[in-house]
Amino acid sequence: MASKTRVVNAYLRNVIAPVVFPSGSIEKGNQIFGNCPDCGKGDEHCSITILDDNIVGCCLKCDWTIKVFLQKHPEYEELFSSYSKYCEENSSLFDAPEAEYYYTNSSGKILYRKRKYRKRNNKKTCVWQTLEADGKTYSNNLPIGRHAPIYRLHEISQPDKFPESYWLYVTEGEKDADALISLMKCPATCFPNGAVKRNTKIHQDWLLPFKGLRVIVIGDNDDPGITSADLLVKKLLPVASVVKKIMPWELLQMTPEEVSSKKSGYDVSDYIEEVGKEVAYQTIKRLSDEKPPETEDPKTSLPDWVIVKTSVRGNETRSINEPKFCDEFKKKYAISRINGVYYADGISVTDDYILQMIQMQIQDLFVEKTGQLVQQLNKTLENSSFASQPEPDERKIYCKGSISLLLDRSGNVIPYEEDVFTLTRLPVKYNPSATCPVFQAYLSDLFYEDDIPVIQEFIGYCLIPCTRAQAGLFIHGKGGEGKSVLRDVIMRLFGHAAIQESIHLFEERFIIANFENRLVCVDDDMQTELLTKTGKFKQLITAKGEMQVERKNKQKYNANLYTRVIGIGNSFLGSKFDHNDGFYRRQLLIDCKPKTRSAKDDDRFMSDKCTNEIEGILNWALVGLTRLIRNNYQFSVSERMKQITDETKKDNDNTLSFFEDDAYVKVTEEWHDITKSADLFAAYAYWCRDNNEAPIKRGSFNRRIAERYRRLRGKSEKVNAYYGIILSPQILKRVNDKYSQERAWLDRLQ
């Protein structure tokens, strides 16, 4: 059989379209498009279709309609009016409905008819029809703005006629409801559109008939059926006196997967047909009486910040009380916003993280325009969670929990209880009796004994938010020696108060802003390239007061930074252009001991063993901090460290080695020993040539020498000569030879 839609579309396409659109037409779905008979416009602006058994059409560019067309062409009126006759004559071609269900009002009067058809692809489709005033004929579709009531409303509206110890069954479809009425001799119903979805609008007049009744929801064994049953229970709990839920796997005493293997969407009708009416009756009655009632889940109950409004027609709309939501959200996650950055319980989080948390809060309560709601709530949260940055106190160390450590002027540690908001809380509890023998053995194996006190003092120095010592710690060693264990210990000790970042990226535009409210920055893989700029590095090491920082899409602002720097790598930090004493004075350079064990003997679990002693490591670091404070923030630098610093200076600045070579130059510090700057640079250039070194430019050479020796200026500000420096006779002869080949090379160099 052919469906009615295909028959009427054929009439529209073969009979009506050639008359209305003689130049040709295009069929799309139930509509036929063509050039307008009046204005001639095409491009899908003019169309005809069949609506409620009437042929209708219009043009979006002009006032043309089918009525206008028939006024101009009355000869076609019979053709249009014969459509109904055509449908009656071909009614035998239409598919018969698989089932028909009648929906009534509370008094039993039929309002609508619901017909179910089976398509050729075996999928079901439903057609709603409205009973006309004559009480005999039906017109397709529901009236605009109307919705059908629940199934068998007239029976549910008369609870006084219910049998004793009744149960009102709510199913997914009309077939299941009719089967239960026949089997259990109890009322049953369903919602008009089958399975209830999360975005289904539940009208108030659907819920009112359940008020004070004893209800059992029976679902189908598929995802829509399970979701529908859960949603129905949630909706009926505030209305009905008792609500229970029975699922097919409980009837069969199987798992949901085993029931699914029988049939997709297994329902109560399938169960009655499979086991028989007698067994089905006993099982359903037993479960109805024995199953405990459902209770309202506090997780699914509406929070206080959700505003629910019900219209006159029973439509429910929800909105959010934004200030109330933000207050509850802030208390739940301890949210504050400082300098444009969110902090959750004192830990910095991204804006995307906050947006995700807001989404999780509202996704089960709102199904439309959630993205706009999330952005809107985030804007309100930004304003309501604004907080000023807490002032850092270099006398206090905040440990996990409510224990804080107070440092007196001598560096003694005094524990006390203080529950305050801070951005530098350590994730470690204070245990004064804890020790760290494994960690100390690890340090003794990796470093020289006279260098370990500096490591102890520096890690303790990082516990407080201050930069008084004005130094960074840099550790050099070969690969595979175990330096990364120290990195793991530092990150575990400081937690979110520590950050890992490359020192070579300090000059990047937005990097320094990441150091805000961080106690320490660790670069565990320092690059071998020399730094081209050292301004931000030196400023961070000796930060006093505020530094200007910038975040993406934010205006620049001043921040109080107190981040200490620890560098670990296979080479020390060097600068390409900055060779003054200030750059090296800010570095504590430590060399690892040569490795004596083989790679097979390495302990792969050393990081875990050391971090298990983290409470003892905190006490060990506090001892170093106390010693540093008592030494007026002067580190216990060993002679080896001083020697390494001098060697590093020479490696990065060959002018130092030049002045130590008596064969070329001698520093006398006598006022009558004067050497011209041009002659001094020429001697330096010859020294570089003889020793296979790369000479620097003359201007850079003069700047470096001017920092170390007394200058004699001429009439201009340019440096002409230096006191206390003389050249050796051999090199002076080479310098004064104006016609040698070396002199030509020197002139090109300058």
C-alpha positions in Angstrom: 0.0 0.0 0.0 1.0 3.6 -0.6 0.9 6.2 2.2 -1.5 9.0 1.9 1.4 11.5 1.8 2.8 9.9 -1.4 -0.7 9.9 -3.0 -1.6 13.5 -2.4 2.0 14.6 -3.3 1.5 12.8 -6.7 -1.7 14.8 -7.2 0.0 18.0 -6.4 3.0 17.3 -8.6 1.1 15.8 -11.7 -2.1 17.8 -11.7 -1.7 21.2 -9.8 1.9 22.1 -10.4 1.8 22.1 -14.3 -1.1 24.6 -14.1 0.4 26.9 -11.5 4.0 26.7 -12.7 3.8 26.1 -16.5 7.6 26.9 -16.9 8.6 24.1 -14.6 8.9 23.3 -10.9 11.1 21.7 -8.3 9.8 19.3 -5.6 11.4 19.5 -2.1 9.7 17.4 0.5 6.0 18.2 0.7 6.5 21.5 -1.2 6.7 22.4 -4.9 8.6 25.5 -5.9 8.5 27.5 -9.2 8.4 31.0 -10.7 5.7 33.2 -9.3 2.7 33.6 -11.8 2.5 37.3 -10.9 6.0 38.7 -10.3 8.0 35.9 -12.0 10.4 35.5 -9.1 12.0 32.1 -8.5 14.8 31.1 -6.1 12.3 29.2 -3.9 10.3 32.3 -3.1 7.1 30.9 -4.5 5.7 27.4 -3.5 2.5 25.3 -3.1 1.7 22.5 -0.7 -1.2 20.7 1.0 -2.0 21.7 4.5 -5.0 20.2 6.4 -6.4 18.7 3.2 -6.3 22.1 1.5 -4.1 23.2 -1.4 -2.3 26.4 -0.3 0.5 28.5 -1.8 2.1 32.0 -1.6 5.0 34.1 -2.9 7.4 35.8 -0.5 8.2 38.6 -2.9 4.6 39.7 -3.7 1.0 39.2 -2.5 0.3 36.2 -4.8 -1.7 33.3 -3.2 -3.8 30.4 -4.5 -6.9 32.5 -3.9 -5.5 35.3 -6.2 -4.6 32.7 -8.8 -8.2 31.2 -8.8 -9.7 34.7 -9.1 -7.6 35.3 -12.3 -8.2 31.8 -13.6 -11.7 30.6 -12.5 -11.5 27.8 -15.1 -9.2 25.9 -12.7 -11.6 26.0 -9.7 -13.0 22.6 -10.4 -9.5 21.2 -10.6 -8.6 22.5 -7.2 -12.0 21.5 -5.6 -11.7 18.0 -7.0 -8.8 17.3 -4.6 -11.0 16.0 -1.8 -12.9 13.8 -4.2 -9.6 12.5 -5.5 -8.6 11.5 -1.9 -11.9 9.8 -1.3 -11.7 7.8 -4.5 -8.1 6.7 -3.7 -8.6 6.1 0.0 -8.2 2.4 -0.6 -4.5 3.1 -1.4 -3.8 4.6 2.0 -2.1 2.5 4.7 -4.3 1.4 7.5 -3.0 2.5 11.0 -1.3 -0.1 13.1 -3.2 1.2 16.2 -5.5 3.9 17.2 -5.8 5.6 20.7 -8.3 8.1 21.8 -7.4 10.9 24.3 -10.2 12.3 26.4 -10.8 15.1 28.8 -11.5 14.5 32.5 -15.3 13.9 31.8 -14.6 11.3 29.2 -15.3 13.3 26.0 -13.0 12.4 23.1 -10.7 15.3 22.0 -8.0 13.7 19.9 -7.1 10.6 18.1 -3.6 9.2 17.8 -2.8 6.9 14.9 0.3 4.8 14.7 1.7 3.7 11.3 4.6 1.4 10.4 6.9 2.8 7.7 8.6 0.6 5.0 11.8 0.8 7.0 9.9 -0.7 10.0 10.0 2.6 11.9 6.9 3.9 13.7 5.3 7.2 13.0 2.3 8.9 14.7 -0.4 11.2 13.4 -2.5 13.3 15.7 -6.0 14.2 14.6 -8.5 16.5 16.2 -12.2 15.6 16.5 -14.3 18.3 14.7 -17.5 19.9 16.1 -19.7 17.5 14.3 -18.3 14.7 16.5 -17.7 12.4 13.5 -14.8 13.7 11.3 -11.2 14.3 12.3 -8.7 16.9 11.0 -5.0 16.3 10.9 -2.7 17.8 13.6 -3.5 19.3 17.0 -4.9 22.9 17.2 -2.1 25.5 17.3 -1.1 26.2 20.9 -2.8 23.1 22.3 -1.4 19.9 23.6 -3.0 16.5 24.3 -3.8 15.4 27.9 -2.3 12.3 29.4 -3.8 9.0 28.2 -7.1 7.8 29.9 -7.4 11.0 31.8 -11.1 10.4 32.6 -10.3 7.2 34.5 -7.4 8.8 36.5 -9.6 11.8 37.4 -12.0 9.5 39.4 -9.8 8.0 42.2 -12.9 7.1 44.2 -13.6 4.4 41.7 -10.2 2.8 42.1 -10.0 -0.6 43.7 -8.6 -1.0 47.2 -4.8 -1.1 47.4 -4.6 0.2 43.9 -1.5 1.2 42.0 -1.6 3.7 39.2 0.8 2.5 36.5 2.7 5.0 34.3 4.2 3.4 31.1 6.0 4.7 28.1 3.2 3.9 25.5 -0.5 3.4 25.2 -0.1 -0.3 24.3 1.6 -1.0 27.7 -1.0 1.0 29.6 -3.9 -0.9 28.0 -2.1 -4.3 28.7 -1.7 -3.4 32.4 -5.3 -2.3 32.8 -6.4 -5.6 31.3 -4.0 -7.6 33.5 -3.9 -5.8 36.9 -7.5 -4.3 36.9 -5.9 -1.1 38.0 -5.7 2.3 36.3 -2.8 3.0 33.9 -1.7 5.9 31.8 1.2 7.4 29.7 2.3 10.7 28.6 1.1 11.7 25.1 4.4 11.7 23.2 5.9 8.5 24.5 9.3 8.5 26.2 10.1 11.7 28.2 13.4 13.3 27.2 15.5 15.8 29.1 14.3 18.6 26.9 10.6 17.5 27.0 8.3 20.3 28.3 6.3 18.8 31.1 3.0 20.7 31.3 1.4 21.3 34.7 -1.9 19.8 33.7 -0.1 16.5 33.0 1.1 16.3 36.7 -2.0 17.6 38.5 -4.0 14.3 38.1 -1.3 12.4 40.0 -1.7 14.5 43.1 -1.9 12.3 46.2 -2.0 9.0 44.2 0.1 5.9 44.6 2.1 5.6 41.4 4.4 3.0 39.8 6.5 3.9 36.8 7.4 1.0 34.5 10.1 1.7 31.9 11.4 0.1 28.7 14.8 -1.6 28.5 16.6 0.9 26.3 18.4 4.2 26.8 15.3 6.4 26.1 13.2 4.2 28.3 15.6 4.3 31.2 16.0 8.0 31.0 12.3 8.5 30.7 11.6 6.4 33.8 14.1 8.4 35.9 12.7 11.7 34.7 9.1 10.7 35.4 10.1 9.6 38.9 11.8 12.9 39.5 8.7 14.9 38.2 6.1 12.8 40.1 7.8 12.7 43.5 6.7 16.2 44.5 3.1 15.5 43.4 2.2 11.8 44.2 2.0 10.4 47.6 4.1 7.3 46.8 6.3 6.7 43.7 7.9 3.4 42.8 9.8 2.3 39.7 9.9 -1.2 38.1 12.2 -2.0 35.1 12.0 -5.1 32.8 15.2 -6.6 34.2 13.6 -6.7 37.6 10.6 -8.6 36.2 12.8 -11.2 34.5 15.4 -11.2 37.3 18.2 -10.6 34.7 20.7 -8.0 34.0 19.8 -5.2 31.5 22.3 -6.6 29.0 20.6 -10.0 29.1 17.2 -8.4 28.6 18.6 -6.4 25.7 19.7 -9.6 24.0 16.0 -10.7 23.9 14.7 -7.6 22.2 15.7 -4.0 21.8 13.4 -1.8 23.8 11.9 -4.8 25.8 8.7 -3.5 27.6 6.0 -4.8 29.9 3.8 -5.9 27.0 6.7 -8.1 25.7 7.0 -9.5 29.3 3.3 -10.4 29.6 3.4 -12.1 26.1 6.5 -14.0 27.0 5.7 -15.4 30.5 1.9 -15.4 30.3 -0.7 -13.4 32.1 -0.8 -15.5 35.3 3.0 -15.3 36.0 3.1 -11.7 34.9 0.3 -10.8 37.3 1.9 -12.4 40.3 5.3 -10.9 39.5 4.1 -7.4 38.9 1.8 -7.5 42.0 4.7 -8.8 44.2 7.1 -6.1 43.0 4.5 -3.4 43.3 3.9 -4.2 46.9 7.4 -5.2 48.0 9.6 -2.6 46.2 10.6 0.4 48.5 9.3 3.7 47.3 11.6 6.1 45.5 12.9 9.1 47.4 13.9 12.5 46.2 17.6 12.6 45.5 19.2 15.7 47.1 21.5 15.9 44.1 18.6 16.2 41.8 16.5 18.6 43.9 16.4 22.1 42.6 19.0 24.4 44.4 17.9 27.7 45.9 19.3 29.8 43.0 17.0 28.2 40.4 13.8 30.3 39.9 10.8 28.3 38.5 7.8 30.1 37.0 4.7 28.4 35.7 2.5 30.2 33.1 -1.3 30.1 32.9 -1.1 27.2 30.4 1.1 25.2 32.8 4.4 25.8 30.9 7.4 25.8 33.2 10.3 28.2 32.7 13.5 28.4 34.7 15.9 31.2 35.3 18.9 31.7 37.6 19.3 34.1 40.6 22.8 35.1 39.6 24.0 36.7 42.8 22.7 33.8 44.8 24.4 31.3 42.5 27.7 33.2 42.7 27.6 33.3 46.5 27.0 29.6 46.7 29.6 28.8 44.1 32.2 30.9 45.9 31.6 29.2 49.2 31.7 25.8 47.7 35.0 26.1 45.9 36.5 29.0 47.9 36.7 31.2 44.8 38.4 34.6 44.7 39.7 36.7 41.8 42.9 38.6 42.3 44.5 40.7 39.5 42.3 39.1 36.9 43.2 35.5 37.9 40.9 33.0 39.6 42.0 31.2 42.7 40.2 28.1 44.1 41.1 27.4 47.7 44.3 29.5 47.2 45.4 27.7 44.0 45.4 29.6 40.7 43.1 28.2 38.1 42.3 29.2 34.5 39.2 30.9 33.3 38.4 27.8 31.2 38.4 25.7 34.4 35.9 28.0 36.1 33.7 27.9 33.0 33.8 24.1 33.1 32.8 24.1 36.8 29.9 26.4 36.1 28.8 24.2 33.2 28.8 21.2 35.5 26.6 23.0 38.0 23.8 23.9 35.6 23.9 21.2 32.8 21.4 19.0 34.5 19.0 21.9 35.2 19.1 23.8 31.9 19.1 22.3 28.4 18.9 25.4 26.2 21.4 28.2 25.7 23.7 26.8 28.4 26.7 28.4 26.7 25.2 31.9 27.1 24.2 31.1 30.7 27.8 30.0 31.6 29.4 33.2 30.1 26.8 35.4 31.8 27.4 33.7 35.2 31.1 34.0 34.7 30.8 37.7 34.2 28.8 38.1 37.4 31.3 35.8 39.2 34.3 38.0 38.1 32.7 41.0 39.8 31.4 39.3 42.9 34.6 37.3 43.6 37.0 40.3 43.3 39.5 40.4 46.1 42.7 42.4 46.9 46.0 40.5 46.9 47.0 39.5 50.4 50.2 41.2 51.6 53.1 38.7 51.8 54.5 38.3 55.3 58.1 37.1 55.2 57.9 36.1 58.8 55.2 33.4 58.2 55.1 30.0 56.5 51.7 28.5 55.9 51.6 24.7 56.0 48.8 22.2 55.1 45.8 22.6 57.4 45.6 25.4 59.8 49.1 25.3 61.2 51.4 28.3 60.4 55.0 28.8 61.3 56.2 32.2 62.7 59.8 33.2 62.4 61.3 35.5 65.0 64.2 37.9 64.4 66.7 35.1 65.1 65.0 32.7 62.6 63.6 30.5 65.3 60.4 28.6 64.2 57.3 29.0 66.3 54.3 26.9 65.2 50.7 28.2 65.9 47.2 27.8 64.6 45.9 30.3 62.1 43.2 29.6 59.5 43.6 32.5 56.9 43.4 32.8 53.2 46.9 32.7 51.6 48.2 32.1 48.1 51.4 30.4 49.2 50.3 27.5 51.4 52.5 24.5 51.3 50.9 21.1 50.6 52.9 19.6 53.6 51.9 19.2 57.2 54.3 20.4 59.9 55.6 17.5 61.9 58.5 18.7 64.2 59.7 15.1 64.8 60.0 14.1 61.1 63.4 13.4 59.6 64.8 12.7 56.1 67.7 10.3 56.2 67.2 9.0 52.7 67.1 12.5 51.2 70.2 13.6 53.1 72.1 10.4 51.9 71.0 11.3 48.4 72.5 14.8 48.7 75.7 13.5 50.1 76.0 11.1 47.2 75.4 13.9 44.6 77.1 17.0 46.1 80.2 17.9 48.0 79.6 18.2 51.7 80.7 21.9 51.9 78.1 22.8 49.2 75.1 21.1 50.8 74.6 23.9 53.4 74.0 26.3 50.5 71.3 24.0 49.0 69.7 23.7 52.5 69.7 27.4 53.0 68.4 28.2 49.6 65.4 25.8 49.8 64.6 27.2 53.2 65.0 30.7 51.7 62.3 29.8 49.2 59.8 29.0 52.0 59.3 32.7 52.8 58.1 35.4 50.3 61.1 37.7 50.2 64.1 38.3 48.0 66.6 39.8 50.5 69.3 37.3 49.6 69.2 38.5 46.0 70.5 35.2 44.5 69.5 32.3 42.5 70.7 28.7 42.8 72.2 27.0 39.7 73.4 23.4 39.7 75.6 21.9 37.0 76.2 18.2 36.4 76.3 15.6 33.7 73.3 13.6 32.6 72.2 10.6 34.6 73.6 11.9 37.9 70.2 12.2 39.6 69.6 16.0 39.6 66.0 15.5 38.6 65.3 14.0 42.0 66.0 17.4 43.6 63.5 18.9 41.1 60.8 16.4 42.2 61.4 17.1 45.9 61.1 20.9 45.4 57.9 20.6 43.4 56.4 18.3 46.0 57.4 20.5 48.8 56.0 23.7 47.4 53.1 22.3 45.3 51.2 25.1 43.6 53.5 27.7 45.0 56.2 26.4 42.6 56.3 26.7 38.8 58.5 25.2 36.1 59.7 27.6 33.4 62.7 28.0 31.2 65.0 30.9 32.3 65.6 31.7 28.6 61.9 32.6 28.3 61.9 35.2 31.0 62.1 38.0 28.5 58.9 36.8 26.7 56.0 39.2 27.0 53.6 37.3 29.2 55.9 34.9 31.1 56.7 37.0 34.2 52.9 37.3 35.0 52.9 33.5 35.6 55.3 34.0 38.6 52.7 36.0 40.6 52.1 34.4 44.0 54.8 31.7 43.3 57.6 31.1 45.8 60.0 29.3 43.4 60.6 28.8 39.7 62.5 25.7 38.6 64.2 25.3 35.3 65.3 21.6 35.3 66.8 21.6 31.8 68.7 24.8 31.3 69.6 25.6 27.7 73.3 25.8 26.8 72.7 29.0 24.7 73.9 32.3 26.3 71.2 34.8 27.4 70.8 37.7 25.0 68.9 39.7 27.6 69.3 39.6 31.3 67.1 42.5 32.5 64.0 40.5 33.6 66.3 37.8 35.1 68.2 40.2 37.3 65.0 42.1 38.2 63.3 39.0 39.3 66.2 37.8 41.4 66.5 41.1 43.3 62.8 42.1 43.1 62.1 44.9 45.6 58.6 46.4 45.4 56.4 45.8 42.4 57.2 44.7 38.8 55.1 45.5 35.8 53.5 42.3 34.3 51.0 41.7 31.5 48.6 38.9 30.8 47.0 38.0 27.5 44.1 40.3 26.6 44.6 42.2 29.9 46.1 45.6 30.7 49.5 45.8 32.3 49.5 46.1 36.1 52.1 46.1 38.9 52.5 42.9 40.9 54.5 42.1 44.0 56.8 39.2 42.9 59.0 37.2 45.2 59.8 34.2 43.1 63.2 32.6 43.6 65.0 30.9 40.7 66.6 27.4 40.7 68.3 26.3 37.5 69.5 22.7 36.9 71.3 21.6 33.8 74.4 20.4 32.0 76.0 23.9 31.9 75.9 27.0 33.9 73.9 30.1 33.0 75.8 32.6 30.8 75.2 35.9 29.1 76.1 36.9 25.6 76.4 40.7 26.3 76.0 41.2 30.0 79.4 40.4 31.7 79.4 42.8 34.6 79.7 41.6 38.1 76.0 42.1 38.9 75.0 39.2 36.6 77.3 36.7 38.3 76.8 38.1 41.8 73.2 36.9 41.6 74.2 33.3 41.0 75.1 30.5 43.5 76.9 28.0 41.3 77.2 24.4 42.5 78.9 21.5 40.7 77.8 17.9 41.2 80.4 15.3 42.2 81.6 13.0 39.4 79.4 9.9 39.1 81.2 6.8 40.3 78.4 4.2 40.0 77.2 2.6 36.8 73.7 3.3 35.3 72.6 -0.2 36.4 73.1 0.7 40.0 70.9 3.8 39.8 67.9 3.7 42.1 64.9 4.3 39.9 62.6 4.9 42.9 64.8 7.5 44.6 62.3 10.3 43.9 59.5 8.3 45.5 61.7 7.5 48.5 62.6 11.2 49.0 59.2 12.6 48.6 57.9 10.1 51.2 60.1 12.1 53.6 58.6 15.4 52.6 57.7 16.4 56.2 61.2 15.7 57.3 62.6 17.7 54.3 60.5 20.7 55.5 62.2 20.5 58.9 65.6 20.2 57.2 64.9 23.3 55.1 63.7 25.2 58.1 67.2 24.6 59.7 68.8 26.1 56.6 66.4 29.1 56.7 67.2 29.8 60.4 71.0 29.7 59.6 70.5 32.1 56.6 68.5 34.6 58.7 71.2 34.5 61.5 73.9 35.1 58.8 72.0 38.2 57.7 70.9 36.5 54.4 74.4 35.7 53.5 74.8 32.1 52.1 77.5 29.8 53.3 79.4 29.8 50.0 82.3 27.4 49.9 85.7 28.1 48.3 84.8 25.6 45.5 81.7 27.7 44.6 83.8 30.9 44.5 86.3 29.2 42.2 83.5 28.0 40.0 82.1 31.5 39.8 85.5 32.9 38.7 86.0 30.2 36.1 82.5 30.8 34.7 83.2 34.5 34.4 86.4 33.8 32.5 84.6 31.4 30.2 82.0 34.0 29.3 84.4 37.0 29.4 87.9 36.5 27.8 89.0 40.0 28.9 89.5 38.6 32.4 92.0 36.0 31.1 93.7 38.7 29.0 94.5 40.9 32.1 95.9 37.8 33.9 98.5 37.2 31.1 101.6 39.1 32.1 103.2 38.5 28.7 100.7 41.1 27.3 99.6 43.4 30.1 100.3 44.1 33.7 98.0 45.8 36.3 100.2 47.9 38.6 97.5 50.3 40.1 100.2 53.0 40.0 98.9 56.5 39.0 101.8 57.2 36.7 101.2 54.0 34.6 98.8 55.1 31.9 97.8 53.2 28.7 95.7 54.6 25.9 92.4 52.8 25.3 93.3 52.3 21.7 96.6 50.6 22.5 94.9 48.5 25.2 92.3 47.2 22.8 95.0 46.5 20.2 96.9 44.4 22.7 93.7 42.6 23.6 93.0 41.9 19.9 96.6 40.5 19.4 96.1 38.3 22.5 92.8 36.9 21.1 94.6 36.2 17.8 97.5 34.4 19.5 95.2 32.4 21.8 92.5 31.5 19.2 89.8 33.5 21.1 87.0 35.6 19.5 87.6 39.3 20.3 84.6 41.5 21.2 84.0 44.9 19.7 85.9 47.9 20.9 82.9 49.6 22.4 82.1 46.5 24.5 85.7 46.1 25.5 85.9 49.7 26.8 82.6 49.3 28.8 83.9 46.2 30.5 87.3 47.7 31.3 85.7 50.9 32.6 83.8 48.9 35.2 87.1 47.6 36.7 89.8 50.3 36.3 90.2 54.0 36.8 89.5 56.1 33.7 91.3 59.2 32.4 88.9 61.3 30.3 89.8 63.9 27.8 87.8 66.9 26.8 84.9 64.7 25.6 83.2 62.0 27.5 84.9 59.3 25.6 87.5 57.2 27.5 91.0 58.0 26.3 93.2 56.1 28.8 93.4 54.0 32.0 95.4 54.4 35.1 97.5 51.5 36.6 97.8 49.5 33.4 101.0 49.0 31.3 101.7 46.9 28.3 104.7 44.6 28.0 107.6 45.8 25.8 107.0 43.0 23.2 103.3 43.7 22.8 103.9 47.5 22.9 106.3 47.1 19.9 103.6 45.2 18.0 101.0 47.8 18.8 103.2 50.7 17.6 104.1 49.0 14.3 101.7 51.0 12.0 102.7 49.2 8.8 102.6 45.5 9.7 100.1 43.0 8.3 98.7 42.6 11.9 98.0 46.3 11.9 95.9 46.0 8.8 93.9 43.1 10.4 93.4 45.2 13.5 92.1 48.2 11.5 89.6 45.9 9.9 88.5 44.6 13.3 87.9 48.0 14.7 
